[in-house]
Amino acid sequence: MSEDIELPPAIRRVEMFFDKNREQVDSANEAVFKNVVIYDENGQRVDSYSVDIIDGVDLEFADEPEPEWEKAVEFDESDRERIPAGEPDGGQWVGDSKVYISELKNKVKPNPKMKVLQEEVSNEITNNVWNIIKELGASDLIHDVGIQGSFAKHTDLPVFEGDMKGSDLDMFLIFNSDVPENVRNDLGKKIGMKALAGKNPYIQNATSEYAEAYFEHGGEKMEVQIVPTRHLSREQIESKQYNGQTISIGMERTPHQTAFMKQHLTPTMQEETRMLKKFMKETGLYDSSMKSQGFSGYATEALIFNLGNFENVVNYFANFKVGDILNKTDRTTDLGIGNKTNPFSLIDPIDKNRDLISAFSPIKIGRTILTMEHFKLHGKPPVRSEPVNLQNSITITYTTTENNEDTLAGQIRKTQNSFKNTLAKYGFIVPSKRENIHGLNIDVDRVSQDRKNNT
């Protein structure tokens, strides 16, 4: 009869320590944070989270208060609650976000004075544009004229006196579908320049050319853009077909997006969208430029439309599932199926064939997941760390006359990849680090780019 062999207990908890360069180290004394993974009795992973380490002190077990710069929101023990068993992170304390949420709501309250000034400028520009259209005898070519974007949808962040950042009005000059592209572009710029006469207008060259100027009114300055586009139905946009021809789609979506969100976002959801925008700006997640490849204003609106409120968006990313699809719209059939190569899909509510996530970088999505996890656990956003200066690195500096930031960012990224590939051919490998976040593999290259304006 053989004796029973006593097996060692299953490992239930693993801690890994990392320094400021996100390199693994041996102890808390060398680390600035740790990753903790929890397993059940069968060895299955059931939870994971990160904890800051300050001067060798593991904050998960520290009794002393955190340093002032990392001071947590204070709350009574009676206000705490545990996440119910059976749910993701079941049994963990829920971070009290009441104070932060209250402050966030105050930050996004509209500024009444600036709202009045913006409305006055909007009306003045609209009248100017229509007058110029009539003056040029072009009324039969125009489908509509109107302010678009976040201002029209009441999802714009508040603007305060003396601050021109964010104080912009997007006027769309929508031509009839059958107006030729060259007529639309030339006449659109002409109408825009005439409507902004006396405001030092200029032609902005982005994905398309349009007139732009800074409009002074009531002692304040606002950036005004008059963008020409054409009218297309949602069906034509989704099919990318017009008169039997395949067409490219750009600004034609914007009027439909504005109308959709004006109809479907309640005043409460508009406030929740502003809260999400502000939170993402403060945490470095917001900015859809080619350089940042993060969340756009429309993407935040689509998230609130799909999930209902700010808290649900936090929970969605904190419990992120690779391959998930958010495709709510104003119909119940023929929904968007998303792009299977994306980490998840957020379908444009007015175009089932457009996945908004295609413009995002995996790194930005990974940061979003980690940021929302931290907020859910601690009730406050994480403190943004300073960039790490690597000693064994090379800096390449060059000058350019390109003023469009998106175009420049694309050129730099292409050049950056070319350098990496050329170095690799000669045996010099630019290191990268792979991180797995909720099943999402993210390769982080040890490269960075920046731009400085010489004035």
C-alpha positions in Angstrom: 0.0 0.0 0.0 1.6 3.2 -1.1 1.7 6.2 1.2 -0.2 9.4 0.3 2.1 12.1 -1.0 1.4 15.6 0.3 1.5 18.0 -2.7 2.6 21.6 -2.2 -0.2 24.2 -2.0 -1.1 25.8 -5.2 0.4 29.3 -5.8 -2.5 31.7 -5.3 -0.7 35.1 -5.6 2.2 36.3 -7.7 3.9 39.7 -7.3 6.3 41.2 -9.9 8.2 44.4 -9.2 9.1 47.0 -11.9 11.3 50.1 -11.9 10.6 53.5 -13.5 11.7 52.1 -16.9 9.1 49.3 -16.5 11.9 46.8 -16.2 11.4 43.9 -13.8 13.5 44.1 -10.6 14.0 41.8 -7.6 12.5 43.8 -4.7 10.3 46.6 -3.6 13.3 48.7 -2.7 14.2 49.0 -6.4 10.7 49.3 -7.7 8.2 52.1 -8.3 5.2 49.8 -8.8 4.2 46.1 -8.7 1.8 43.9 -10.7 -0.2 41.4 -8.7 -1.9 38.4 -10.2 -4.4 36.3 -8.1 -5.1 32.6 -8.9 -7.9 30.3 -7.6 -7.3 26.8 -6.2 -7.3 25.3 -9.7 -4.5 27.7 -10.8 -6.8 29.8 -12.9 -6.1 33.5 -13.0 -9.0 35.4 -11.4 -7.7 38.9 -10.9 -4.8 41.3 -11.5 -4.0 44.8 -10.5 -1.1 47.3 -10.1 0.1 49.0 -6.9 2.4 52.0 -6.5 5.6 51.7 -4.5 7.1 55.0 -3.1 10.6 55.0 -1.6 10.4 51.3 -1.1 7.0 51.5 0.6 4.4 49.1 -0.8 1.1 51.2 -0.7 -1.0 48.1 -0.8 0.1 47.4 2.8 1.2 50.8 4.0 -0.5 52.4 7.0 1.0 55.8 6.7 -0.6 58.4 4.5 0.5 58.8 0.9 2.6 61.7 -0.1 0.7 65.0 -0.8 1.1 64.7 -4.5 -0.5 61.3 -4.5 -3.0 61.9 -1.8 -6.1 59.8 -2.2 -9.6 61.1 -1.9 -10.6 60.8 1.7 -13.8 59.1 2.7 -15.4 57.4 5.7 -15.1 53.6 6.1 -18.9 53.5 6.1 -19.0 54.8 2.6 -16.9 51.8 1.3 -18.5 48.8 -0.4 -17.2 45.7 -1.9 -17.8 44.6 -5.5 -20.3 41.8 -5.3 -19.1 38.2 -5.5 -19.4 36.7 -9.0 -18.7 40.0 -10.8 -15.3 40.9 -12.2 -13.0 42.0 -9.3 -15.5 40.5 -6.9 -14.6 41.2 -3.2 -12.4 44.2 -3.9 -13.1 47.5 -2.3 -14.7 50.0 -4.6 -12.8 53.3 -4.7 -14.9 56.2 -3.6 -15.1 58.5 -6.6 -17.8 60.8 -5.2 -15.6 63.7 -4.5 -13.8 63.5 -7.9 -17.1 63.0 -9.8 -18.5 66.1 -8.1 -15.5 68.2 -9.0 -15.6 66.8 -12.6 -19.3 67.9 -13.0 -18.4 71.4 -11.8 -15.6 71.6 -14.3 -17.8 70.8 -17.3 -20.7 73.2 -16.5 -21.3 75.5 -19.5 -20.0 79.1 -19.1 -23.2 81.2 -19.7 -21.4 84.3 -20.8 -19.3 82.5 -23.4 -22.3 80.5 -24.6 -24.1 83.7 -25.4 -21.1 85.1 -27.3 -20.7 81.8 -29.2 -24.4 81.8 -30.2 -24.2 85.4 -31.3 -21.1 84.7 -33.5 -22.8 81.5 -34.8 -25.8 83.6 -35.9 -23.7 86.3 -37.4 -21.6 83.8 -39.5 -24.7 82.0 -40.7 -26.2 85.2 -41.9 -22.9 86.3 -43.5 -22.6 83.0 -45.4 -26.2 83.1 -46.7 -25.8 86.7 -47.8 -22.6 85.9 -49.7 -24.3 82.8 -51.3 -27.2 85.1 -52.5 -24.7 87.7 -53.7 -22.9 85.2 -55.8 -26.1 83.7 -57.2 -25.3 80.3 -55.8 -28.4 79.5 -53.8 -29.5 76.7 -56.1 -26.2 74.9 -55.4 -26.6 74.8 -51.7 -28.3 72.1 -49.7 -27.8 73.6 -46.2 -25.6 75.8 -44.0 -25.2 75.2 -40.3 -22.9 74.9 -37.3 -21.7 71.4 -36.7 -19.6 69.6 -34.2 -19.7 69.5 -30.4 -21.0 73.1 -30.0 -24.1 72.2 -31.9 -24.5 69.0 -29.9 -23.9 70.6 -26.5 -21.1 68.3 -25.8 -18.3 70.9 -26.0 -16.2 71.6 -22.9 -16.8 75.0 -21.4 -14.7 77.9 -22.5 -13.6 80.7 -20.1 -12.9 84.3 -20.7 -9.6 85.0 -22.3 -9.1 81.3 -23.4 -9.2 80.7 -27.1 -8.3 77.0 -26.8 -11.4 75.0 -27.5 -13.4 78.0 -28.4 -14.1 77.1 -32.0 -17.1 77.0 -34.3 -17.4 74.7 -37.3 -19.7 76.1 -40.0 -20.4 73.6 -42.7 -21.3 74.8 -46.2 -23.2 71.8 -47.6 -23.5 71.7 -51.4 -26.0 69.6 -53.4 -24.8 66.2 -54.3 -24.5 66.9 -58.0 -22.2 69.9 -57.7 -18.8 69.0 -59.2 -15.9 68.7 -56.8 -13.9 71.5 -58.3 -16.9 73.9 -58.2 -17.6 72.8 -54.6 -14.0 73.4 -53.4 -13.4 76.7 -55.3 -16.8 78.2 -54.5 -16.6 77.0 -50.9 -13.3 78.7 -50.3 -14.5 81.9 -52.0 -17.7 82.0 -49.9 -15.7 81.3 -46.7 -13.1 84.0 -47.3 -15.8 86.6 -48.2 -17.9 85.7 -45.1 -14.9 86.1 -42.8 -13.7 89.3 -44.6 -12.2 91.8 -42.1 -11.2 89.0 -39.7 -7.8 88.2 -41.5 -9.1 84.9 -42.9 -6.7 82.4 -44.4 -7.0 79.0 -46.1 -6.4 76.0 -43.9 -5.1 73.0 -45.7 -5.9 69.8 -43.8 -7.8 66.8 -45.3 -9.5 69.5 -47.4 -9.1 73.2 -47.9 -11.4 75.6 -46.0 -11.5 79.2 -44.8 -10.6 80.0 -41.2 -10.2 83.1 -39.0 -10.2 84.3 -35.4 -13.4 86.1 -34.8 -13.4 88.9 -32.2 -16.7 89.4 -30.4 -17.5 90.8 -26.9 -13.9 91.1 -26.0 -13.2 87.5 -26.8 -11.7 85.6 -29.7 -13.1 82.5 -31.3 -11.7 80.3 -34.0 -14.2 80.0 -36.9 -14.0 77.5 -39.8 -16.2 77.4 -42.9 -15.9 73.9 -44.3 -17.3 73.0 -47.8 -18.7 69.5 -48.3 -21.6 67.8 -50.2 -24.8 66.3 -49.2 -25.0 62.5 -49.2 -27.7 60.2 -47.7 -26.7 57.8 -45.0 -27.3 54.9 -47.4 -24.9 56.5 -49.9 -22.3 57.0 -47.2 -22.5 53.4 -46.0 -22.4 52.0 -49.5 -19.8 54.5 -50.8 -21.8 54.7 -54.0 -23.2 57.7 -55.8 -24.8 57.4 -59.3 -23.3 53.9 -59.6 -19.8 55.2 -58.9 -17.6 54.3 -56.0 -16.8 57.4 -53.9 -14.6 58.3 -51.0 -16.2 59.6 -47.8 -14.9 62.3 -45.6 -16.7 65.4 -44.2 -20.0 64.2 -45.6 -20.6 62.1 -42.4 -20.4 65.2 -40.1 -23.9 66.7 -40.6 -25.5 63.2 -40.1 -23.4 62.7 -37.0 -24.4 66.0 -35.6 -28.1 65.4 -36.3 -27.9 61.9 -34.8 -26.4 62.9 -31.5 -28.7 66.0 -31.2 -31.6 63.6 -31.4 -30.3 60.7 -29.2 -28.2 62.3 -26.5 -30.4 63.6 -23.6 -29.2 66.6 -21.6 -27.9 64.2 -18.9 -26.0 62.2 -21.5 -24.6 65.5 -22.9 -23.2 66.2 -19.4 -21.8 62.7 -19.1 -20.1 63.1 -22.5 -18.5 66.4 -21.3 -17.3 64.6 -18.2 -15.8 61.8 -20.2 -14.1 64.3 -22.5 -12.6 66.2 -19.6 -11.5 63.0 -17.8 -9.8 61.8 -21.0 -8.1 65.1 -21.6 -6.7 65.1 -18.0 -5.4 61.6 -18.4 -3.9 62.0 -21.8 -6.4 59.7 -23.6 -8.2 62.4 -25.6 -6.8 63.6 -29.0 -7.5 62.0 -32.3 -4.6 63.6 -34.1 -2.3 61.4 -36.1 0.4 61.9 -33.5 -1.7 60.9 -30.5 -4.2 58.4 -32.1 -6.6 58.7 -29.2 -10.3 59.4 -28.6 -12.1 62.0 -30.7 -15.0 64.0 -29.4 -17.3 62.0 -31.6 -15.9 58.7 -30.2 -16.7 59.9 -26.6 -20.3 60.7 -27.7 -20.6 57.2 -29.3 -19.4 55.6 -26.1 -22.0 57.5 -24.0 -24.7 56.7 -26.6 -23.8 53.0 -26.4 -23.1 52.7 -22.6 -25.3 55.4 -21.1 -23.0 57.3 -18.7 -19.5 58.0 -17.6 -19.5 55.3 -14.9 -20.5 52.6 -17.4 -17.7 53.6 -19.7 -15.2 53.3 -16.8 -16.6 49.8 -16.0 -16.5 48.8 -19.7 -12.8 49.4 -20.0 -11.9 48.2 -16.5 -13.5 44.9 -17.4 -12.3 45.0 -21.0 -12.8 42.0 -23.3 -10.9 41.7 -26.6 -13.1 41.5 -29.6 -16.1 43.2 -28.0 -18.4 45.2 -30.4 -20.4 48.3 -29.5 -22.7 48.8 -32.4 -25.9 50.5 -31.1 -27.7 52.7 -33.6 -31.2 53.8 -34.5 -32.1 50.5 -36.1 -32.3 47.0 -34.6 -31.1 45.0 -37.7 -28.3 45.2 -40.2 -25.8 46.3 -37.5 -22.1 46.9 -38.0 -19.9 43.9 -37.4 -16.6 45.8 -36.7 -13.0 45.2 -37.8 -11.8 41.9 -36.5 -8.2 43.2 -36.5 -9.0 45.9 -34.0 -8.8 45.2 -30.2 -12.5 46.0 -30.0 -15.0 47.8 -32.2 -17.0 51.0 -31.8 -19.2 51.4 -34.8 -20.2 54.8 -36.1 -23.9 55.0 -35.4 -24.6 56.6 -38.8 -22.3 54.3 -40.8 -22.3 50.5 -40.1 -19.1 50.0 -42.1 -17.0 52.5 -40.2 -15.2 51.3 -37.0 -14.1 54.3 -35.1 -11.4 52.2 -33.3 -9.5 51.8 -36.6 -7.9 55.2 -36.0 -6.7 54.4 -32.5 -3.3 53.1 -31.5 -3.1 49.8 -29.4 -1.0 51.7 -26.9 -3.7 54.3 -26.4 -6.3 51.6 -25.9 -4.0 49.8 -23.4 -3.6 53.1 -21.5 -7.3 53.5 -21.4 -7.8 50.1 -19.9 -5.2 50.7 -17.2 -6.5 54.2 -16.5 -10.0 53.0 -16.0 -8.9 50.1 -13.8 -7.0 52.5 -11.6 -10.0 54.9 -11.4 -12.4 52.1 -10.5 -10.0 50.8 -7.8 -8.9 54.2 -6.3 -11.7 56.6 -7.2 -9.3 59.0 -8.9 -7.2 59.1 -12.1 -3.6 57.9 -11.9 -0.9 60.5 -11.6 0.8 60.9 -15.0 4.5 60.1 -14.9 7.3 62.1 -16.4 8.9 60.8 -19.6 11.9 58.7 -19.1 15.2 60.0 -20.5 17.2 57.0 -21.7 21.0 57.4 -21.6 21.8 54.9 -24.3 19.8 56.5 -27.0 20.1 58.6 -30.2 18.2 61.8 -31.0 17.6 62.8 -34.6 16.5 66.4 -35.1 15.4 68.0 -38.4 13.5 71.0 -39.5 10.4 71.1 -41.8 8.2 73.7 -43.4 5.1 71.4 -43.0 2.6 73.2 -40.7 -0.2 70.7 -40.6 0.3 68.6 -37.5 -1.4 65.5 -38.8 0.5 65.5 -42.0 3.8 66.0 -40.1 3.0 63.3 -37.6 2.4 60.8 -40.4 5.7 61.8 -42.1 7.6 61.4 -38.8 6.1 58.0 -38.1 6.9 56.8 -41.6 10.5 58.1 -41.2 10.7 56.5 -37.7 9.7 53.1 -39.1 12.2 53.4 -42.0 15.0 54.1 -39.5 14.0 51.1 -37.4 13.9 48.8 -40.5 17.3 50.1 -41.8 19.0 49.6 -38.4 17.6 46.1 -38.2 19.2 45.2 -41.6 22.6 46.1 -40.1 22.0 44.2 -36.9 21.0 47.1 -34.7 17.6 46.2 -33.1 15.5 48.9 -31.6 14.1 47.2 -28.5 10.4 46.9 -27.7 8.5 45.5 -24.8 5.4 43.4 -25.1 2.7 43.9 -22.5 -0.5 41.8 -22.2 -3.5 43.8 -20.9 -6.7 41.9 -20.5 -5.6 39.6 -23.3 -4.5 42.4 -25.6 -0.9 42.2 -26.7 0.8 45.6 -27.0 4.3 46.1 -28.4 5.8 49.3 -27.0 8.8 50.5 -29.0 11.6 52.3 -27.2 11.1 55.3 -29.5 9.4 58.7 -29.2 8.7 61.8 -31.3 8.0 65.4 -30.5 7.7 68.7 -32.2 8.8 72.2 -31.3 7.7 75.4 -33.1 10.4 78.0 -33.7 8.8 81.4 -33.6 
